[in-house]
Amino acid sequence: MILTIHRHVITKVQRFSVSHDSQKTWLLHVSGVQQEDRGYYMCQVNTNPMINQVGYLQVVGKSLF
């Protein structure tokens, strides 16, 4: 599922947001992390050739909500 395109959040899940430091760093923010958020996330830059980086979010502990 696509979460964001550039600075625009596409997903209807309001817990997701994105920020950029005007350099090369993009950050995906997840507030109120839930067990269902666990998994792989990929950042993709549509250049030729495509550049991507994959990270895994592991959720540990109990939710406070």
Rosetta blueprint (number, residue, H / E / L):
1 M L
2 I L
3 L L
4 T E
5 I E
6 H L
7 R L
8 H E
9 V E
10 I L
11 T L
12 K L
13 V L
14 Q L
15 R L
16 F E
17 S E
18 V E
19 S E
20 H E
21 D L
22 S L
23 Q L
24 K L
25 T L
26 W E
27 L E
28 L E
29 H E
30 V E
31 S L
32 G L
33 V L
34 Q L
35 Q H
36 E H
37 D H
38 R L
39 G E
40 Y E
41 Y E
42 M E
43 C E
44 Q E
45 V E
46 N L
47 T L
48 N L
49 P L
50 M L
51 I E
52 N E
53 Q E
54 V E
55 G E
56 Y E
57 L E
58 Q L
59 V L
60 V L
61 G L
62 K L
63 S L
64 L L
65 F L
